[in-house]
Amino acid sequence: MAKILIGKYEGSIYKEGNGYTGALELGFGPNGKRKRLKRKGRTKTDVTDKLKKAVDDLEKGVKPDPHYYVRNAAGDFLTAISKSGKAPNTIETYRSLIDNQLIPFIGGIRLEDLTADNVETWLNGRAEHLTSSSLGIVHNILQRAIRRAARHDKVGRNVAELVDTPEGKPGRPSRSLSLEQAKAVLAEAAKPEHRLGAYVVLAIVSGLRTEELRTLKWSAVDLDTATVYVLRADRHKGETKTALSRRGLGIADMAIEALRSLKKRQAAERLKAGEQYEDHDLVFCHETGAPYTAQQVRLRFRKVLSAAGLNAEEWCPRELRHTFVSIMSDHGVPLEKISDLVGHKDTTTTRTVYRHQLRPEIREGAEHMNDIFGSKADKSA
């Protein structure tokens, strides 16, 4: 039995079973019983390191729970932010990443035993499966979960903050429908069997964001003047992305027609549902009036695209906004006007986000020269 001194506490390390046990004398409790702090390990060094950490936690007021795992910290964090007013789609994104990318890999590690090496190995292992954006989000979730646990004295330090987020796999760049594809989708969306048809039509001809469409209310739609007022979004506290995102937009005739049909349909559904109807004044909602989640919108959107003859798995709802920008640009609408229509604070944002959809202005000179002097194709002919 080896005597040890850690900080102001005396103790000993002794052989037990296949490893070693260390015990420190902490004095006597209020009931007069002796208090001891014990840790086990495979080697004396392991035990000494654990005892040093335990003493450090003790002096900092940390009270580690041997039954509190990484999965518990992540679950407590998710519960806390669910009560903070975060947008439902944000909560669902966090929940999906926790359930599928965090808990299966490090959720079973006791929080007090989690090391920076554990976190680094986990992140590097997910880097080939997640985009850099998703990898950054799930790393941030772990950091915030441990930070919350530390505030509740369950752990002494945040090891997740000691690790840099690695680069993930490249994200799929957003695309836009061609004019022909857009026409096919609009024709299909106009059919009565597609409950989300008016959503698709309005998205293509207005460029509204998906989170703006999901929270659009009938009180913000003036069918007589063909105007939609964007006042809310499915974001934290219902705020739009920027102040300039709050805007009024004139809406094309086909969208007004689709919205009129949808309003009549909803009136009939309201009567059928009776007291069971949830009146949120939402333009796009279930037959019961309940709001759509982002996932539900995505599934219904893909049904429209499949029926229009497109490979629906290759597209997502936000690309309808990209389609709007592309069509506007191809038809000579100035960049400044497009920026206003999509609610950007300036044209720099529009250029950066939608650079693949904007018609390259720098090519105009070359196109004019080809018209004046003839192109290579003309000469070869």
C-alpha positions as CSV (number, residue, x, y, z in Angstrom):
1,M,0.0,0.0,0.0
2,A,1.5,3.3,-1.1
3,K,0.9,6.5,0.8
4,I,0.0,9.6,-1.3
5,L,-0.6,13.3,-0.8
6,I,-2.8,15.1,-3.3
7,G,-3.3,18.8,-2.5
8,K,-4.2,18.9,1.2
9,Y,-5.6,15.3,1.3
10,E,-3.7,12.3,2.4
11,G,-4.5,8.8,1.2
12,S,-3.2,5.6,-0.2
13,I,-3.2,3.4,-3.4
14,Y,-3.5,-0.3,-3.1
15,K,-3.8,-3.4,-5.3
16,E,-7.4,-4.5,-5.8
17,G,-8.6,-7.1,-8.3
18,N,-7.0,-6.7,-11.7
19,G,-6.1,-3.0,-11.0
20,Y,-5.6,-0.5,-8.2
21,T,-7.8,1.6,-6.0
22,G,-6.9,5.0,-4.5
23,A,-8.6,6.5,-1.5
24,L,-8.2,10.0,0.0
25,E,-9.3,11.0,3.5
26,L,-11.7,14.0,3.4
27,G,-12.3,14.3,7.1
28,F,-15.6,13.7,8.8
29,G,-19.2,14.5,7.7
30,P,-21.9,16.2,9.9
31,N,-23.0,12.7,11.0
32,G,-19.5,12.0,12.4
33,K,-18.8,9.4,9.7
34,R,-15.5,9.4,7.9
35,K,-15.6,10.7,4.3
36,R,-13.4,9.1,1.7
37,L,-12.9,9.8,-2.0
38,K,-12.1,6.6,-4.1
39,R,-11.1,6.1,-7.7
40,K,-10.1,2.9,-9.5
41,G,-7.7,2.3,-12.4
42,R,-5.6,-0.3,-14.2
43,T,-2.4,1.3,-13.0
44,K,-1.2,3.5,-10.2
45,T,-0.7,6.3,-12.6
46,D,-4.3,6.1,-13.8
47,V,-5.6,6.2,-10.2
48,T,-3.4,9.1,-9.3
49,D,-4.6,11.1,-12.3
50,K,-8.2,10.4,-11.5
51,L,-7.7,11.4,-7.9
52,K,-6.1,14.7,-8.9
53,K,-9.0,15.4,-11.2
54,A,-11.5,14.5,-8.4
55,V,-9.7,16.9,-6.0
56,D,-9.7,19.6,-8.6
57,D,-13.4,19.2,-9.2
58,L,-14.0,19.1,-5.4
59,E,-12.2,22.4,-4.9
60,K,-14.1,24.0,-7.8
61,G,-17.5,22.9,-6.4
62,V,-18.0,20.4,-9.3
63,K,-20.1,17.4,-8.3
64,P,-19.7,14.8,-11.1
65,D,-22.5,12.3,-11.4
66,P,-21.2,8.8,-12.3
67,H,-24.5,8.1,-14.1
68,Y,-24.5,11.3,-16.2
69,Y,-23.4,10.5,-19.8
70,V,-22.8,12.6,-22.9
71,R,-26.3,11.6,-24.1
72,N,-27.8,13.0,-20.9
73,A,-26.0,16.3,-21.4
74,A,-27.2,16.5,-25.0
75,G,-30.7,15.6,-24.0
76,D,-30.8,18.3,-21.3
77,F,-29.5,20.9,-23.7
78,L,-32.2,20.0,-26.3
79,T,-34.9,20.3,-23.6
80,A,-33.6,23.7,-22.5
81,I,-33.5,25.2,-26.0
82,S,-36.9,23.8,-26.8
83,K,-38.2,26.1,-24.2
84,S,-36.3,29.1,-25.4
85,G,-38.4,30.0,-28.4
86,K,-36.2,28.6,-31.0
87,A,-37.9,27.9,-34.4
88,P,-39.3,24.3,-34.6
89,N,-37.2,23.5,-37.7
90,T,-34.0,24.5,-35.8
91,I,-35.0,22.2,-32.9
92,E,-35.7,19.3,-35.3
93,T,-32.3,19.9,-37.0
94,Y,-30.6,19.8,-33.6
95,R,-32.6,16.7,-32.6
96,S,-31.7,14.8,-35.8
97,L,-27.9,15.6,-35.4
98,I,-28.0,14.5,-31.7
99,D,-29.9,11.3,-32.4
100,N,-28.0,10.3,-35.5
101,Q,-24.5,11.9,-35.4
102,L,-23.7,12.3,-31.7
103,I,-25.3,9.8,-29.4
104,P,-24.5,6.6,-31.4
105,F,-20.8,7.5,-31.3
106,I,-20.0,9.2,-28.0
107,G,-23.3,9.2,-26.2
108,G,-22.4,6.3,-24.0
109,I,-19.3,8.0,-22.5
110,R,-19.7,9.3,-19.0
111,L,-19.4,13.1,-19.2
112,E,-16.7,13.3,-16.6
113,D,-14.6,10.8,-18.5
114,L,-15.0,12.5,-21.9
115,T,-11.6,13.6,-23.3
116,A,-10.5,16.0,-26.0
117,D,-9.2,13.0,-27.8
118,N,-12.6,11.4,-27.7
119,V,-14.1,14.5,-29.3
120,E,-11.4,14.8,-31.9
121,T,-11.7,11.1,-32.9
122,W,-15.5,11.5,-33.2
123,L,-15.4,14.6,-35.3
124,N,-12.8,13.2,-37.7
125,G,-14.8,10.1,-38.1
126,R,-18.0,12.1,-39.0
127,A,-16.1,14.4,-41.4
128,E,-16.4,12.1,-44.3
129,H,-20.1,11.8,-43.8
130,L,-21.2,15.4,-43.0
131,T,-20.8,18.7,-44.7
132,S,-18.6,21.3,-43.0
133,S,-21.7,23.2,-42.1
134,S,-23.4,20.2,-40.4
135,L,-20.2,19.2,-38.7
136,G,-19.8,22.6,-37.3
137,I,-23.4,22.6,-36.0
138,V,-23.1,19.2,-34.2
139,H,-19.7,20.2,-32.7
140,N,-21.3,23.4,-31.4
141,I,-24.2,21.4,-29.9
142,L,-21.7,19.3,-27.9
143,Q,-19.9,22.5,-26.8
144,R,-23.1,24.1,-25.6
145,A,-24.3,20.9,-24.0
146,I,-21.1,20.6,-21.9
147,R,-21.1,24.3,-21.1
148,R,-24.6,23.9,-19.7
149,A,-23.6,20.9,-17.7
150,A,-20.6,22.8,-16.3
151,R,-23.0,25.6,-15.2
152,H,-24.8,22.9,-13.2
153,D,-21.6,21.7,-11.6
154,K,-21.6,18.3,-13.4
155,V,-18.2,18.7,-15.1
156,G,-15.2,20.9,-14.5
157,R,-14.1,21.8,-18.0
158,N,-15.4,21.8,-21.5
159,V,-13.2,19.4,-23.5
160,A,-15.2,20.0,-26.7
161,E,-13.9,23.6,-26.8
162,L,-10.3,22.3,-26.9
163,V,-10.8,20.7,-30.4
164,D,-11.0,22.4,-33.7
165,T,-13.8,21.4,-36.1
166,P,-12.3,19.6,-39.1
167,E,-13.4,20.2,-42.7
168,G,-16.4,18.1,-43.7
169,K,-17.3,16.9,-47.2
170,P,-18.3,19.6,-49.7
171,G,-22.0,20.5,-49.6
172,R,-24.1,20.1,-52.7
173,P,-24.3,23.5,-54.4
174,S,-27.8,24.8,-54.9
175,R,-29.3,24.7,-58.4
176,S,-32.2,26.3,-60.2
177,L,-34.8,24.8,-62.5
178,S,-34.5,25.7,-66.1
179,L,-37.4,27.8,-67.6
180,E,-38.8,24.6,-69.2
181,Q,-38.6,22.7,-66.0
182,A,-40.2,25.6,-64.1
183,K,-43.1,25.7,-66.5
184,A,-43.6,21.9,-66.1
185,V,-43.6,22.2,-62.3
186,L,-46.0,25.2,-62.3
187,A,-48.4,23.3,-64.6
188,E,-48.3,20.3,-62.3
189,A,-48.6,22.4,-59.1
190,A,-51.8,24.0,-60.4
191,K,-53.6,20.6,-60.3
192,P,-56.0,20.2,-57.4
193,E,-54.5,16.9,-56.2
194,H,-51.5,18.8,-54.9
195,R,-52.3,20.3,-51.6
196,L,-48.9,22.2,-51.6
197,G,-49.3,23.3,-55.2
198,A,-50.0,27.0,-54.3
199,Y,-46.8,26.9,-52.1
200,V,-44.7,25.8,-55.1
201,V,-46.3,28.3,-57.4
202,L,-45.8,31.2,-55.0
203,A,-42.2,30.2,-54.3
204,I,-41.3,30.2,-58.0
205,V,-42.9,33.4,-58.9
206,S,-42.1,35.4,-55.8
207,G,-38.7,34.1,-54.5
208,L,-39.9,33.9,-50.9
209,R,-37.8,31.9,-48.5
210,T,-39.1,28.6,-47.3
211,E,-39.2,29.8,-43.7
212,E,-41.2,32.9,-44.9
213,L,-43.7,30.7,-46.8
214,R,-44.3,28.3,-43.9
215,T,-45.4,31.2,-41.6
216,L,-47.2,33.3,-44.2
217,K,-50.7,34.3,-42.9
218,W,-53.8,35.2,-44.8
219,S,-53.8,38.5,-43.0
220,A,-50.6,39.4,-44.8
221,V,-52.1,38.4,-48.2
222,D,-54.2,41.0,-50.2
223,L,-55.7,39.0,-53.1
224,D,-57.5,42.1,-54.4
225,T,-54.3,44.1,-55.0
226,A,-52.2,40.9,-55.7
227,T,-49.8,41.7,-52.8
228,V,-48.1,39.6,-50.2
229,Y,-46.5,41.2,-47.1
230,V,-43.6,39.4,-45.6
231,L,-43.7,40.1,-41.9
232,R,-42.6,36.8,-40.2
233,A,-40.4,33.7,-40.8
234,D,-40.0,30.3,-39.2
235,R,-37.0,31.5,-37.2
236,H,-36.1,32.4,-33.7
237,K,-39.0,34.5,-32.2
238,G,-40.6,34.6,-35.6
239,E,-38.4,37.3,-36.9
240,T,-37.5,37.7,-40.6
241,K,-33.9,37.0,-41.6
242,T,-33.0,40.7,-41.8
243,A,-34.9,44.0,-41.4
244,L,-35.0,44.4,-45.2
245,S,-36.6,40.9,-45.4
246,R,-39.8,42.6,-44.2
247,R,-41.3,43.7,-47.5
248,G,-44.4,43.8,-49.7
249,L,-44.3,42.0,-53.0
250,G,-46.6,42.2,-56.0
251,I,-47.6,38.7,-57.0
252,A,-48.1,37.2,-60.5
253,D,-51.6,36.3,-61.6
254,M,-51.0,32.5,-61.5
255,A,-50.0,32.7,-57.8
256,I,-53.1,34.8,-57.0
257,E,-55.3,32.2,-58.8
258,A,-53.6,29.4,-56.9
259,L,-54.1,31.2,-53.6
260,R,-57.8,31.9,-54.2
261,S,-58.4,28.2,-54.9
262,L,-56.5,27.3,-51.8
263,K,-58.5,29.7,-49.6
264,K,-61.8,28.1,-50.9
265,R,-60.4,24.7,-50.2
266,Q,-59.4,25.7,-46.6
267,A,-62.9,27.2,-45.9
268,A,-64.4,23.8,-46.8
269,E,-61.9,22.0,-44.6
270,R,-62.6,24.3,-41.7
271,L,-66.3,23.5,-41.9
272,K,-65.6,19.8,-42.0
273,A,-63.2,19.9,-39.1
274,G,-65.5,22.0,-36.9
275,E,-64.1,22.5,-33.4
276,Q,-61.1,20.4,-34.2
277,Y,-59.7,23.0,-36.6
278,E,-56.6,24.8,-35.4
279,D,-57.0,28.4,-36.6
280,H,-53.5,29.8,-37.0
281,D,-54.5,31.9,-40.0
282,L,-51.8,30.1,-42.0
283,V,-51.8,30.1,-45.7
284,F,-50.0,26.8,-46.0
285,C,-51.1,24.2,-43.4
286,H,-52.6,20.7,-42.9
287,E,-56.3,20.0,-43.4
288,T,-56.7,20.6,-39.6
289,G,-55.0,24.0,-39.8
290,A,-51.9,22.7,-38.1
291,P,-48.6,24.1,-39.4
292,Y,-46.3,22.2,-41.6
293,T,-42.8,21.2,-40.5
294,A,-39.9,21.7,-42.9
295,Q,-39.7,17.9,-43.5
296,Q,-43.4,17.8,-44.3
297,V,-43.0,20.6,-46.8
298,R,-40.1,18.8,-48.4
299,L,-42.0,15.5,-48.8
300,R,-45.0,17.2,-50.5
301,F,-42.8,19.4,-52.6
302,R,-41.1,16.3,-54.0
303,K,-44.4,14.7,-54.9
304,V,-45.1,17.7,-57.1
305,L,-41.7,17.4,-58.8
306,S,-42.0,13.7,-59.3
307,A,-45.4,14.2,-61.0
308,A,-43.8,16.8,-63.2
309,G,-41.3,14.3,-64.5
310,L,-38.3,15.5,-62.5
311,N,-36.0,13.4,-60.2
312,A,-37.4,14.8,-56.9
313,E,-34.5,13.5,-54.8
314,E,-32.2,15.9,-56.5
315,W,-34.1,19.0,-55.5
316,C,-35.1,20.8,-52.3
317,P,-37.7,23.6,-51.6
318,R,-35.1,26.4,-51.2
319,E,-34.1,25.9,-54.8
320,L,-37.4,27.4,-55.9
321,R,-36.0,30.7,-54.7
322,H,-32.9,30.1,-56.7
323,T,-35.1,29.4,-59.7
324,F,-36.8,32.8,-59.2
325,V,-33.5,34.6,-59.2
326,S,-32.2,32.7,-62.3
327,I,-35.4,33.5,-64.3
328,M,-35.3,37.1,-63.3
329,S,-31.6,37.4,-64.3
330,D,-32.1,35.6,-67.6
331,H,-34.9,38.0,-68.5
332,G,-32.8,41.1,-68.0
333,V,-34.0,42.2,-64.6
334,P,-31.3,44.4,-63.0
335,L,-29.3,42.9,-60.1
336,E,-30.4,45.8,-57.9
337,K,-34.1,45.0,-58.5
338,I,-33.5,41.3,-57.9
339,S,-31.8,42.1,-54.6
340,D,-34.8,44.2,-53.5
341,L,-37.3,41.4,-54.5
342,V,-35.5,38.7,-52.5
343,G,-35.1,40.9,-49.5
344,H,-31.3,41.3,-49.4
345,K,-29.6,44.2,-47.8
346,D,-27.4,44.8,-50.8
347,T,-26.4,43.4,-54.1
348,T,-23.2,41.8,-52.6
349,T,-25.3,39.3,-50.7
350,T,-27.3,38.5,-53.9
351,R,-24.1,38.0,-55.9
352,T,-22.5,35.8,-53.2
353,V,-25.5,33.5,-52.5
354,Y,-26.9,33.3,-56.0
355,R,-23.7,33.6,-58.1
356,H,-24.5,30.4,-60.0
357,Q,-28.0,31.7,-60.9
358,L,-27.1,35.2,-62.0
359,R,-26.4,35.8,-65.7
360,P,-22.7,36.8,-65.8
361,E,-22.6,40.5,-66.6
362,I,-18.9,40.4,-67.4
363,R,-19.7,38.3,-70.6
364,E,-21.9,41.0,-72.1
365,G,-18.9,42.7,-73.8
366,A,-17.8,39.4,-75.4
367,E,-21.4,38.7,-76.6
368,H,-21.6,42.1,-78.2
369,M,-18.2,41.6,-80.0
370,N,-19.5,38.2,-81.3
371,D,-22.6,39.9,-82.7
372,I,-20.4,42.6,-84.3
373,F,-17.6,40.5,-85.7
374,G,-19.1,37.1,-85.8
375,S,-18.3,34.1,-83.5
376,K,-15.9,31.3,-84.2
377,A,-18.9,29.1,-84.8
378,D,-20.0,31.5,-87.6
379,K,-16.5,31.4,-89.2
380,S,-16.2,27.7,-89.1
381,A,-19.6,27.4,-90.8
